[in-house]
C-alpha cells in the first residue's frame, strides 16, 4: 500500500507542478508559445481526474503502478524548463525542441485518454480491473499501438529479460584508476562512442559494470542505461527486442531490420529527455556495423563497447585496459586465494611467485587464486615450481586456456594470420620486437610480395588485441613508402605463452616452429638424444642468457627457413649446426646486453646459399668485402646498434661481387663511425639505403654517386651529418630522399637539381636548411614534407614546380619509445 500511496502522491504533485510550469512558460517562451498553450489546454481538464486516481490508491489498498507516468511528468517539466532558456537568437534550436514538445504532447495525450476512460467507469470492481490495464498501458506509453495484420489485429512478440546492467560478480578490486580514466572519457562532451579494448580476461566487462554503479554516472543517465551482451554471433532482431522490452514496450513483428531500427530510434527519442547510455558488451570483429546501426542523432546519447579486439575506425575514442599493477594484482589474488576470515599459512615468497605467474591478468588471478584456495602448501609449491621452470599456468588451468583459446578461433587460417600470431612466441618475454623483424620473417617464410603485405597481417593481429603496436614516431609519409622502422610490437605475457603452448602439441620432430630457451648447459631431452630424428620445423628460435656455455651439441634441422637467435653476451658463438640449414632464408641475431657482442664464427654464414635477409642487433660486424663472405641470394642487410667500423671497408672483394642480389641496406642506431667506408658504394645494384639515427655520422662517402640504381635514400635523424655530397646528383633513379631531423645540414647540394626522378622530399626538422636555385629543375617533385619555417621557401617555388604539394609536418612523438633501448 505504501508504494501505491507514494506513487499516487508523486503523480498528483508532479502533474500539478508540470501544468503550472507549462502555463508560466507559455507567457515567457514566445518561441514555443503555441506548443505550450496546446499542452496547457489539454492538461487542465485532466487535473481533477488525477486526484481521483490518487483516491483509488487510498481506498482499495492496492499498488497503482504510476512510476512511468511520474517519470514522464518529471521529464516534461525538465523539457519545458529548457525551452524557457532558449533565446531569440538561438532560432536554430527551435525545430529540435518543437519536435520534443510534440513528442511530450503525444505521450500525455494517450495518458489523458486512458485516464478519462477510467473516470467514466461506474462499477468499482471494473475500475480496479481497468486500473491494472491502465498501468500496463502507462508503462508501455510510447507504443501501445503495435503493427496490425490484415485483420486489424495487433501482432506483438513477448520478450523476456530486460537490458539492465548486471552487477559485477563478487568484489571489484584493482580498477580504481581505470574507473577514473574511463569515467572521464564517458562524461566528456563530443564523444558518442567509447571502445574499451583489451585481450580476453583483462576485466573489460567487470570495469564497465562497475562504472555503471558510479553515483555520478547513475545520476546522469538514471534509468536510461541499456546493457546488451553481443557475443560472437549477434542477432540484430534479438538485440532490438531486448532493448524495447527493457522499457516494457510491446515489440511488433518488424518487416525488416531497418524497420526495427527506425522503431527503436523513435522510442529512444522519446526517452532522450534524460541522456541515454547503451552498452554493447563483447563485440567481435566483423560486427562493428552494430555500433554504426545503433548510433542515433540524439542529444547526449552514447554507446560504450567492450571488445577483446580493436576497431581502427574508433581509434580516437578507444580506451586500452592495461594489466593490473603488482600491488593491485596481489590484492585481487589474495581475495580469491584465501578465506576472508582465515589466516594464510602459505609462505609469502611462494604466494608472490604464483601471483606473478598470472601476469596481471584479472581472469588468471581469479582462476588460479580460486583453484588454490584451501589447498595444502604442497599444491602451492607445485604451482610455484612450474613457474620457476618456465612452465605457463596454461598447463594447469584448462578453464583459463579455453577462455584465451576462444580468441584464436577467429583467426583466418587461410590468410595465414594464425601462423603469424604463433610466430610471435619466438621472442623473449617483455621484449619490444621491431616490426621490421616480423616483416622480414613473414615476407620470406610466407612468400609475400611486399613488406606492406606483412604489415597488414601485423595490423590484423593488433586490431584483435593479440599484439600492441607501438609507433615511436607517427609518420604517415614513411608508412606510405612501406618504411616501418618506427613501429614496435609488444605482447601480453600470457598471449605469448599461449602462442608457445599452441605450437607444442605435436611431437617435436613434426612441429612447424620450435621455441627453445637455454641456460647454462641445460638442454631439453630431445636435444641430447642419441638417435635424434631430423626436425621438420620451418622456424627455430633459440634464446640463451649470459650463463650459457655454447657447447651447442648437434641437431638436424634441414627444413628451417627462419632462425631467430636471442642472446645476452659479450662474446657469442653461432650454433655449428646452422651450416647444414640449406633452406635458411632469414637469420635474425639479437643481442640483449648493453654492448655489441663479438661473434667468433661468422664464417658459418658463408655456406648458407639461400639466405635472403640478415638482421644483426648489437653485434660487431666483420668486413663484408672478404673473399669468403659470399651470399649470392642475399637481398637485405639490417644492422641495428652494431659496431660497423669494419663492415664497409674495402677488402679483397667488392661487396657487389659477394652480394650480387643485395637490394637493401638498413643501418639504424649505429654510432661508432663518423664516416662510412667506401666499400658501401660498390653495391651498384642497391635500390634502398637507410642510414637512420646514426647521431655521430658526419659525412657520407663521396662515392655514393656510384649507386646509380638507388631509388630510396633515408638519412633520418643523423643529427651531426653536415652535408650531402655533390655526387648525389648522379643518383638518377632516386625517387625518395628523406633528410628529416638532420639538424646540421645548412644547405642542400647544388647538384640536387639533377635528380630528375625525385618525387618526394622529406625534410622535417630542417628549418635552417637553405634551398639552392637548382631546386627549380625538379619537375617531377610532387611531395615535400617540411616544417612551417621551411614551407614558405617551397610556397615561393610553386610557380616553377606546378605539381608540387607542400605538407607542413606536425610533430607526433610517442614517448613509449624511450623504453625500447633500455
N, C-alpha and C positions, 0 to 999 in steps of 0.2 A: 504493500500500500504506500509505503514511504516513497518508493521510486515514482509511483504514479502521481502523488501529490507534488513532488518536486518537479516532475516533467510538466504537469499541467500548469503549475505556477510559473515556471520558467517560460512556457509558451505564451501565457497570457501577458506577463510583464514585457517579454521581448516583443510581442506583436504590437502592444500599445506604444512601446518606445519606437519601433520601426515606423509606425504610422505618424507619430509626432515628428520624427526626423524628416520623413518624406514631405510632410506639409510645410515644415520650415524651409527645407531645401528648395521647394518649388517657388518660394518667394525670392531666393537669393541667387540660385544657379540658373541664370537666364538661358544658358546654352542648352540645358536639358529640361526646361520648364514644361514643355508639352508631355514628355515622357513621365515626369514626376506627377503631374496633375492627373494623368490617366491612372497611375498607380494609386494615388490617394482616393480617387473616386471609386475605384474598385474595392479597396480595403475598408473604407469607412463603414459600409453596411454589415461587414462580417465581424466587426469587433464584438458586438453583443453575443454572437454565436460562440465565439472563442470562450467567453466567460461561462457559457452553458457547458462547453466541453469540460472545463475545469470542475463544474459541479457534478458531472458524470463521474469523474475520477473520485470525488469525495464520497458520493452517495453509494457507490457499489463496491468500494474497497477492491478495485481491480487496477492493475498497472496498465495505463494507457501509453502506448509506445509513441511518444512525441519527439524522440531525440532528433529525428531527421528534420522535423518542422522547426524545432528550436535552432538547429544548425543553419537552415535556410534563412530564417529570420535574422540570425546574427550576421550571416554573410551579406544579406541585403542591407543591413544597417551600415556595414563597412563600405559597401559599394556606393551607397548614396553619399556617405561622408566624403569619399574620394572625389565624387563628382562635384561636390561643393568647392573642392580645392583647385579645380581646373579653371585657369584664367582665360580671358577672351583671346589672348594672343596664342593660346595653345589649341587653336581650332583644329589642328591636325589630329588631336586625340579624340575629337567628338565622335567619329564613326565607331571607334573601338568601344567607348563607354556607352554609346547609344545601343550598340549591339548587346552589351552586358545588361543594360536595364531592360531591354526587350526580353532577354532570357529570364530575368528575375520575374518579370510580369507574367510570362507563360507558366512558370513554376507555381507562382502564387495563385494564378487563375485556376489551375487544376485543383489546387488545395481548396480554394473557395467553393468550387463546385462540389467537392466531396463533403465539405463541412455543411453546405446547405442541404444536401441530401440527408445528412444525419439529423439536421434540425427539423426536417419535415416528418420524421418518424414519430408515430404515436405510441406504439407499444414499447414499454421499457425493455423487454427481452429482445425485441427486434433491434432496438437501439444498441443494446450491448453487442449483439451479433454484428451489426453494421460497423460498430466501433472497431472491432477486430479487423474487419475488411478494410476500414479506412487506414488503420495502422500499416497494413500491408501496402496499400496504395501510396501512403505518405512516404514510406521507406523506399519505394520504387519510383519516386516522384518524377524523375526526368524522362522516363519512357512511358510506362503504363499503357502504351498503345500497341506495341508489337507489330509484326508484319502479318498481314492477313493472307489466307489462301483463297482459292476460287470461291469457296462457300462463305467467305466473310469471317471465317473463324481465325483466331489468332494462333499462329504456330510459335511455340516457345520451347526452349530447351532448359531443363533443370540442371544446374551445375553446382556441384558441392565443393567446398574448400575455398574460403576467401584468401586473398593475397596479403594477409597480414605478415609482418616481418617476424620470423621465428626468433625467439630469444637464444642467445649463444648457449651452447652446451657447457655446463659447468662454469667455473670461474675463469674469467678472461685475464690473462697475465702477460705482461711484456709488451703491450701495444700502446702504452701511454703516448709515446712520441709519434708513431704513425697515426694515431687517432687525431692528434692535434693538427698534423700536417694535412690529413685528408679532409678534416673539417674546414680548414681554411679554403681548400680547393672547392669544396661543395658550396660554401656560402659566398664565394666570390661572384660578383656580378659579371655578366657577359659570357659565362661558360655554361653551355647547355648539356654537354656530355662529359662525363669523367670516367676514365677506364682505370680500374685497379688491376694491375698486371703483375704476375709473379708465377714461378713454377708451382706445380701441384704440391699441396701440403704446406704452403707458406702461410696459411691463415687468412687468405683474402676474404672468404665468406664470413669468418668469425669477426674480422675487422669491421666489415660493413654492418653486420648485425649489431655489433656493439656501438657503432656510430649512431645507429637509429635509436639507441637508448639515451643518447645525449640530450640533456634538458633543452639546450638551445636549438638543436635540430628538431626535436619534437615540438618545441614552441613555435617554430616557423611553419612546419608542414602539418602539424596537428594530426588529423586522421586521414590525411591525403598522401600517405606513404604506401606504395604498392610494391609487393615483392613477388617476383616470378623466378622460379628455378628453371633455367632454359635447358641445360644439359646438352648432350651430344647430338641428338636428332630432334630438334624442336618442331612443334606443330603450331603454326600461327593461329589456327582456329581455336585450339585449346587455350592458348595464351589470351586471346580475346575474350573467351568465355570466362576465364578466371578473373580477368580484370573487371569485367562487367558485374560478375557475381559478387565481387568484393564489396560493392555498394548496394547489394541486393537488387540490382537491376535485372529484370527479366531479359533473357537472351533469345532473340529471334533467330530463325534459321536464315543465315546470310546466303545470298546468291553467289557471292564470290568473296575473296579476301579483301579486295578494295572496298566493297560494301561494308564489311565488318570494321575496317579501319576508319572509315568515314563515320560510322556509327559511334565507335569508341571516342573519336575526336570530339564529336558533338557532346557526349557525356562528360568528357574531361573539361570541355569548355564551360559547362555549367558548374563544374566543381572549382574552377580556377579562380574564384574569388580568394581562395586560400592557395598558396603555392603547392604544386604537385611534385612529388619525387617518385620516380619509377625505378626500381632496382631490377636489373636483369642479371641473375647470378649464373656463372659458369657458361659463358658464351664461347663457342668453339669456332675455329676458322671456317670460312665459307658461309657463316651466318651473321656477318656484320650488317647485312641488309635489315635484320630485325631492328637494329638501333635506328637505321635510316627511316624505316617504315613507321616506327613509333615516335618519331620526332614531330611534334605538332607546334605550330606557331602560337604558343600560349605564354602569357607573362609569368616569368619565374618558374617555368616548368623544366625540370632537369631529369636526366637519365644517368644512373650510376650503374656501371657494368663491372662485373668481375670476370676475369678470364686468365687462364694459365698461358694464354698467348698474347702477343702484342698486335695491335692493329695500326699499321703505319699511317692511315688517314687520320687517326686521332692522336698522333704523337704529341702534339702540343698540349693535350689535356689528359695525358696518361700519368698515373701515379704508380711508380715501381716499388713494390713492397720488398724490403730487404730482409735477409735472415736476422734472427734475434742476436743481440749482443750476448757476450758470455754471461753477464750478470742476469739479464732477463731470461736467457735460456736456462740457467741454473734454477731460477725461481720457478719457472714452469715445470722443469724436470722434477724438482723436489715435490711439487704439488701433486704430481701423478705417481711418483715412485714411493712415497712414504705416507703411511696413515697419518691423518691430521693430528690425532691425539697420541700417536706413538712416538717413541724416541728412536731415531735412526741408530742402528748398530753397525752400519757399513762404514769402513774407513773412508775418510774424506778424499784421499787421493784416488781411490777406486771409483767413487761417485763422480769425481771430476773427469776421469778418463772416459767413463761410459757416456757422460753428458756430452763431451767433445766429439764423440763418435757420431752424434746426431747432427753435427754441422749447423746448428742454429735453426733447423727446420722444425717449426712447431709440431707438425704431424709426427715426425720422428721422435721428438721429445715426449709426446704424449704416448705413442705406441710403445716405445721402449720402456718408458717410465712405468706404465701400467703393467707391462709384462714382467717387470722385476719387482713390483710391489709385493711385499710379504715373502719374497724368496730368500733362501739362505745365502750367506756370504759366498758360498761356493759358486752359485749361479752368477753373482756379480763379478767374481774373479774370472769366470769363464768369458763373460762378455768383454771385460777389460783386456784380457789376454788376446782375444780376437782382434781388438782394436790395435794393440801393440804390434801384432803380426802383420798389420796392414789389411786385415780382412774387413770387408764392408759389413755394416749392420744389415745390409740386404740379405746376407747369407742366413741370418737367423730370424728375420721378420718378414714372413710371407705377406702379411696384410699391407705393410709399407711397400713391399716390392710390387704387389698387384696394383696399388694405387698409382705409383710412379710409372709402371708399365703401360697404363692406360693412355698416357701422353704419347708414347711411341706408336701406339696403334694407329694414330692419324697420319703418320709419315708415309709419304708416297715411295714405295719400293722401286717402282718403275723409273721415277725421276732420280733415284739414287740418293735421296735426302737422308734416308735412314743410314746408309753406309757412311755418308759424310758425318752424321752425328756420332756413329760408333768410332770413327777415326779420331775424334776429339779426346778419347781416353789415352792417346799416345803421348800426352804432355803432362808434366808434373802437376801435382795438386797446387792450387792457388797461383798458378802460372798465368801471366798475361801473354797469350800467344799472338804474335803478329799475324794479321790476316793474310799477309803475303806468303807465309809459311804454308797455310792451308791451301791457298790458291795454287802454289807450286805443286803440292801433293795431288790435288784433285784434277788439275788440268792434265797431268800425265797419267795418273792412275785410272781416271775415268774417261780419258780420251776426249776432253772438252776442246772446243775450237779456240776459245778466247779466255783470258783471265776474268773478264766480266761474267762469263758463264759460271765460273766457280764462285764469284762473289754473290751471284744471285742465290746460289744454294746456301751460302752463309747467311744471307739476308732472310731466307726462309726459316732457317734454324732460329734466327734472332726473333722473328715475329711469333715463334712458338715458345719463346722464353726458354729454349734449351741452351742458348748462349746469351751472353750480354755483349753486344757490340759497342765498344768504346771508341769514339772518334776523338783523337788527340787535338786535331785542328780541323774544323769544318771547312771544307773547300770543294764546292760543287764542281769547279772547273777541273780539278785534278781527278775527281771521280768520273767525270765525263770522258776523261782520257785513260780510264782504267788504271789509275795510279792510286794504290791503297796503302802506302807506307805509313799513313797516319791512323790506320784502323787496327785495333787490337781486340782480341776475344778473351772474355772471362767466362767462367762456368762455375755454377754451384757445385760444391764438392760431391754431393750425393748424386747429382746428374752425371758427373764424371764417373763415379763408382758404378752407376747404372750402365753406362756405356761399356765399361770394362767387364762387368758381370754378364751383360748380354753377349759379349764376344767370347765368353769362356765355356759355352755349353758343349761344344763339340770336342772330341778328343784332340789333343794338342797338334797332332800331325795333319788334322783336317781343318783347323781354324783358319779363317781368312786373314785375321790380324792377331798378332801375338804381342802382348804388352808385358814387359818384364822389368822389375825393379831389383837391382843387385846392390848388396852392401858387403864389405869385407870380402870373404871368399865363399859367400853363401849363394848357392845356385839352386834353382828348383830341381826336383828329382829327375824330370825328363831330360834336363840339360846334360847330366852326367851319366846317363845310361849307356852301357857298353854297346848294345845293339839298338842304337838310336835310328828311328825312321826319319827319312827326309821330311822336312816341314813343307807344308803346302801354302803357308801364309804369303799373302801379297804385300802385307805391311808388317814390319818388325820394328818395335820401339823398345829400346834398352836404356834404362836410366840407372846411373851409378853415382855414388857420393864420394867424398874425399877419402873414405876408408877402403874403397875397392882396390883389390890387389893387381888387377889387369892380367891375371892368369886366365885368359878367356876360355881355355879349353877349345873344343871344336864342335860346331853344329852344322848341319847341312840345311841350307835354306835357299834352294835354287830358284824358287818362284818369286822371291821378294822383289818388288818393284819400287817400294819406298822404304828407306832405312832412316829411322829417327834415333839419334844418339843424344840423350840428355845427360850431361855430366857436370861435375863440380870438382875442378882440379887445376893445379898449376902446370902439371905435365900429364899428357893424355896419350894413350896408345890405342890406335884404331883396332877393332877386333879383326884378327887374322882371317877369320872365315869369310869376311866380306869379299875377298878377292875371287871367290867362287860364285858370287851372285851375278851371274851373267845377264840376268834380266833387269838389273837395278837401273831405274830411271831417275830417281830423286834421292839425293843424300842431304840430310839436314843434321848438322852437328852444332849443338848449342851448349855453351859453357855458362853455368850459373854462378861462377865465382867472380871475384872482384876484378881480377886482371886477366888479360888474354893468356891462354894456355899454349904451351909448346907441344906440338904434335909430332911424335918421333917417327912415324912410319907413313908419311903421306904417299910413299911410293905404291901403297896398296891400291890407290885410286887408278893407277895407270892402266890396269887390266880391265877396267870397267867400261868396255867399249860402247855400251848402250846408255851410259849416263847422260841425262839431258839437262838436269838442273842441280846445282850445288849451292847450298846456303850454309855459311860458316858464321858463327857468332862468338866473339871474344876468343879468337884464335890468332896466333901468329902465323901469317900466311907466307909460304915459301915462294920463290920466283916461279911465275907461270911460263917462263921462257926457257926452261931447261929442256934438253933434248929428249928426256924420258917422259916428260909430262905431256902426253898427247891423248886427247879425248876427242875423237873425230865427230861425235854426235852431240857434244855439249852445246846447249843453246843459251843458257843463262847462268851467270855467276852473281851471287848476292853475298856481300861482305858487310857485317854489322859489328861495330865496336871492335874491329880487328886491328892488329898491327900489320900494316901493308907496306912497310918500308922496302921490303924486297919484292913484293908481288909484281910490280910493273917495271922493274929494272930490266934493261936489255940483257939477253943471255945468248946462249949458243943457237937457239932457235927463235924465230919470230912467233909471237902469240897467235898470229893468223895461221901459221903452219900447224901449231899444236891444237888450235881450236878453230878449224876451218868453217864450222857452222855456228859459231858463237854470235848471237844477235843482240844480247842484252847484258849489260853490266850495271849492277846496283851497289853503290858504296854509300853506307849510311853510318854516321857517328864514328867515323874512323879519324882520330885526332892525333896520330903520331907523325904526320907528314905535313910540311909546309908547301911541298910541291909534289906532284905526281910524276912517276917515271915516264920516259918517252916510249917505253915498251907498249904502253896502252894504245898509242897512236898507230901501232902496226895492225890492229884488228880492223882492217879497212871495210870488212863486211858488216860491222856493228851498226845496228839500227836504233838502239835506245841506250843512252848513257845517263845515269842518275848519280850525281855526287851531292849528297844532301847532309846537312847538319855536321859538316866537317869544319869545325869552327877555326882550326889553326891553318887551314889551307889558304895560301896567299896567292898562288898563281897556277894556272893551267899550263900544260906543256904547249910549246909553240907548234908542235907537230899535229895538234888537234885537227888542223885543216885537212889532214890526210883521210879523215873519217868521212869520205865522200858519200857514203850511203846512210849516214846518220839522219834520222827523222825526228828524234826527240832528244833534247839536251836539257836536263834539270840540274840546277845548281842551288836549290833552295836552302836558305839558312846557312850558307857558307859565309859567316859574318866577317871574316878577315880577308876574303877574296877582294883584291884591289881592282882588278880589271879583267875584261875578256881580251884574249889576244886578237890582233887584227886578222889572224889566219882563220877565224871563224867565218869570215866571208866566203871561204871555199866550201862551206857545208851547203852545197847547192840543193840537197834534198830535205833540208831541215824544215819541218812544219811547226814544231812547238819548241819554244825557248822559255824557260822559267828561271828567273833570277830573283825570285821573291826573297825578301829579308837578307839579301846580300848588301849589308849596310854600308860597306866600304867602297862599293862601286860608285864613282862620281860621274863617269862618262861612258856611254856606250861606244864601241869602236866605230870608226868611220866606215869600215867595210861592211857594216851590218846591212847597208843598203843593197848589198849583193845577194842577200838571202831571198831570192825571188819567189820561193815556195813557202815562205814563212806565213802561217795563217793565224797563229796565236802567240801572244807575248804576255807572260805573267811577270809583273814587277811590283807586287805588293811590298811595302816596307822599303821602297827605294825612292823616298821623297826627295833626296838630294841628287838624284841621278839626272844628268843633262842629256838631251837628245840631240844627235848630230843632224845636220841638214840633209844628209843622205837618207834619212828615215823616210823621206817622201817617196823613195823609189820602191817601197814595199807595197806594191799594188795588190798583192794577194792577202795582205794583212786584214783580217776580219774582226778579231777579238783582242782587246787589250784589257787586262785586269790590273788595276793600279790603285794607289791611294788618292785621296782627294787633292793632295798637294801637287801630284803629277798630272792629274786629269786635265788641268787647264791647258797644259802643253799639247796634249793629244786633241783636245777640242779644237785648238787652233789649226791642227793638221788635217782635220776632216775635209777641208776644201780640196786637199790633194789626194786623200785616201777615201774615196767615195763610199767604199763598202765597210768602213770601219765602225765598230761598235765599242764604245768605252764603258767599262763597268767599274764603278768605284767600290772597292772591296771593304766590307765591314768585318772587322776582326771578330772571330768567334773561336775562342780557345777553351778547351775543356781541361781543367787543371787536374783531372784524373791521370793525365799522362805523367805527372810527377812521380807516381808510384811505379811506373813501368821499369825504370832502370835502377830502382833501389835494391 
